[in-house]
Amino acid sequence: MFSLGMSKIERKRLINLCRLAVANFNAGDWQTLGAHTGEMSVITNHDRLLRSLSFNDPDYSGNAHAVIFNLVEKDAQNLQIIEEYIHEMYGEPADIISTASSRTRMVTFAPAVFEVPEGAVETDLVSVMTPFSAEFEAVFTSISAASAEAGFRALRAKDIWQHSTVIQDVFSLIFRSQIVVCDFTGKNPNVFYEAGIAHTLGKHVVPITQNQSDIPFDLQHHRYLSYLNNSEGRQHLAASLAARFRSL
């Protein structure tokens, strides 16, 4: 599918554009894109694209990806044309805050409490939300090791100081992250709040805990990783997290 000698950055751009097209495009957008690229036949001759869009069929996402890949395979310059059209119609990358890959209704909102940071999602960033306590230092070390093994980097809000309020740094970190690890050990209210922010922003949230009963009722239907806070337990946690990060 990527037989164009594309760079890693270009491949990421293409995948992100496919996601945005799936989330936002209507039939008119597809036809307009066909006109812009001079490849209207790619749109109109696809036997499932517009039909699956019209009937909200589950194969629509795959059809949309196939069409955009086809457009770029025909002419590498179409990548820029597609990108310019999507950003003109639906905003710059910094305006897209969701990392969800499924076809969902897009919600645009302006937070009243937080400042929306500059820049877009950093696809290699894992943010870690734990209670501010010395007993979680070794846990964070294990999460960092898992992140590095899977090709990510891990950060905590306590390790950065960009704003006068801690919660703004927390929000900015979650906003920029691809994945958010939330440790619910001890039923810490700050971590609950941070998990709510992450879910609202459409992040991949990975819950972990030392005690199953510390998972709040509203989140018990989500899968989580349980661990023991000792050397062997943290080693097992790191291995499980690395596998989960790679799958995401």
Beta strands, then each sheet from edge to edge (+ up, - down):
strand 1: 122-129
strand 2: 153-155
strand 3: 177-183
strand 4: 204-209
strand 5: 225-226
sheet 1: 2+ 1+ 3+ 4+ 5+
end
